[in-house]
Amino acid sequence: MAKVTAISFGRKMSNTDVMLKEILRKCAEAGHDICFIRPDDLNIGACTGCCACVAGILSGRSNGECVMHRDDDFHIVEDAYYSADALIIGSPVYETSPSGTFKTFCDRMGPSHDIAFLTEARKDRLARDGESAMLPDERAFKPRVGCLVGVGGARTENWTIMTIPVMYECMMSAGVDVIDTHVYYGAMNVQHVLGVPEQMARMDEMAQHIIDALAAESDEERRAWRGPSDGACPVCHQSMFRVHQGSDLVECAICGIEGTVGIVDGKITYRFTKEWQDRSRLKYAGKLEHRNEIADGAMTQKKVPGLAELKKPYLTVGE
Ligand SMILES: Cc1cc2nc3c(=O)[nH]c(=O)nc-3n(C[C@H](O)[C@H](O)[C@H](O)COP(=O)(O)O)c2cc1C
């Protein structure tokens, strides 16, 4: 038996909540433990950008605990996240993207839960302090699969376009393997998703993907992509790229890999090398590269001479 946790950012018992609950119902029927959580009902403060989490992990002074940890309810969401073997995160679409509270959740999950930061910290501390080392929460290192669900009111799919790409952020730092994603659009046309059987059936399919992943016999099978097969990126299976004007270079906005495009028989073709695929920020090597870049930047940070004086003319601007 595994633990399946759903985190919903939708309105209470509206479309997102019920779609996620349908997945949980199926997972419970398959014998799994379930948990449902609504961060909007909790008191969760926005990240202030103090970077104490990063500094704490890199210096060995802390495990990246947020300075707000004892003052708000984020620990409830963190505990639900860390105790899960499978996560389903759902958000309504606001202004083509997931909700603001969803983004707050991602920021609070950020560097403090980054699997590369925590793995390196664990290694360094064990080497330095042995058995008495202050180690990160062991649950951070547990393999997990994840699914993302977006719900948009507009009839036009384009009005949901940024939702799934941004939603990858909530799985990225903790290194959760996303196995399926879905957007239900046109939700405002029907009073409730319970009147749209094909959407509920899609949630049953997503539940089955989770159940199958949890029953996998190898790690490769566990984290295999099970969602729609029309995504152009071979790593995240989505199709959102930055195009470099004047060249054939494209970069995946979600997982960061670079590749080249061409046109064959009127169709766009893509080429992504294995080297780039391995460097994706959804994979450990890519995360480690980023961790090392941040660690190096912190160690070698250039000082700006006379900064206090340089700031003075700005202190009263707009105040
Ligand atoms: C502030 C705001 C912005 C919205 N922007 C979009 C949008 O850009 N695209 C869209 O498809 N729906 C948009 N919607 C509609 C919601 O996505 C829709 O109401 C959805 O059903 C909410 O999910 P829920 O029923 O689970 O709460 C917006 C709604 C609000 C309140």
The ligand as an SDF file (V2000), in Angstrom:
LIG
                    3D

 31 33  0  0  0  0  0  0  0  0999 V2000
   -9.2560   35.8460  -11.5920 C   0  0  0  0  0  0  0  0  0  0  0  0
   -9.7090   34.7940  -12.5550 C   0  0  0  0  0  0  0  0  0  0  0  0
   -9.0560   34.6570  -13.7670 C   0  0  0  0  0  0  0  0  0  0  0  0
   -9.4270   33.6550  -14.6590 C   0  0  0  0  0  0  0  0  0  0  0  0
   -8.7310   33.5160  -15.8120 N   0  0  0  0  0  0  0  0  0  0  0  0
   -8.9940   32.4660  -16.6480 C   0  0  0  0  0  0  0  0  0  0  0  0
   -8.1990   32.2530  -17.8070 C   0  0  0  0  0  0  0  0  0  0  0  0
   -7.2480   32.9760  -18.1180 O   0  0  0  0  0  0  0  0  0  0  0  0
   -8.4970   31.1840  -18.5760 N   0  0  0  0  0  0  0  0  0  0  0  0
   -9.5320   30.3390  -18.2950 C   0  0  0  0  0  0  0  0  0  0  0  0
   -9.7460   29.3690  -19.0310 O   0  0  0  0  0  0  0  0  0  0  0  0
  -10.3120   30.5240  -17.1910 N   0  0  0  0  0  0  0  0  0  0  0  0
  -10.0740   31.5570  -16.3490 C   0  0  0  0  0  0  0  0  0  0  0  0
  -10.8180   31.7410  -15.2150 N   0  0  0  0  0  0  0  0  0  0  0  0
  -11.9240   30.8090  -14.9190 C   0  0  0  0  0  0  0  0  0  0  0  0
  -11.5520   29.6740  -13.9470 C   0  0  0  0  0  0  0  0  0  0  0  0
  -10.4600   28.9730  -14.4640 O   0  0  0  0  0  0  0  0  0  0  0  0
  -12.7470   28.7420  -13.7280 C   0  0  0  0  0  0  0  0  0  0  0  0
  -13.7110   29.4310  -12.9830 O   0  0  0  0  0  0  0  0  0  0  0  0
  -12.4170   27.4170  -13.0800 C   0  0  0  0  0  0  0  0  0  0  0  0
  -13.5570   26.6230  -13.1360 O   0  0  0  0  0  0  0  0  0  0  0  0
  -12.0210   27.5210  -11.6370 C   0  0  0  0  0  0  0  0  0  0  0  0
  -11.7570   26.2320  -11.0950 O   0  0  0  0  0  0  0  0  0  0  0  0
  -12.6420   25.6400   -9.8900 P   0  0  0  0  0  0  0  0  0  0  0  0
  -14.0300   25.5100  -10.4320 O   0  0  0  0  0  0  0  0  0  0  0  0
  -12.0340   24.3320   -9.5600 O   0  0  0  0  0  0  0  0  0  0  0  0
  -12.5390   26.5970   -8.7610 O   0  0  0  0  0  0  0  0  0  0  0  0
  -10.5080   32.7720  -14.3310 C   0  0  0  0  0  0  0  0  0  0  0  0
  -11.1880   32.9420  -13.1140 C   0  0  0  0  0  0  0  0  0  0  0  0
  -10.7840   33.9240  -12.2310 C   0  0  0  0  0  0  0  0  0  0  0  0
  -11.5050   34.0410  -10.9110 C   0  0  0  0  0  0  0  0  0  0  0  0
  1  2  1  0
  2  3  1  0
  2 30  2  0
  3  4  2  0
  4  5  1  0
  4 28  1  0
  5  6  2  0
  6  7  1  0
  6 13  1  0
  7  8  2  0
  7  9  1  0
  9 10  1  0
 10 11  2  0
 10 12  1  0
 12 13  2  0
 13 14  1  0
 14 15  1  0
 14 28  1  0
 15 16  1  0
 16 17  1  0
 16 18  1  0
 18 19  1  0
 18 20  1  0
 20 21  1  0
 20 22  1  0
 22 23  1  0
 23 24  1  0
 24 25  2  0
 24 26  1  0
 24 27  1  0
 28 29  2  0
 29 30  1  0
 30 31  1  0
M  END
$$$$
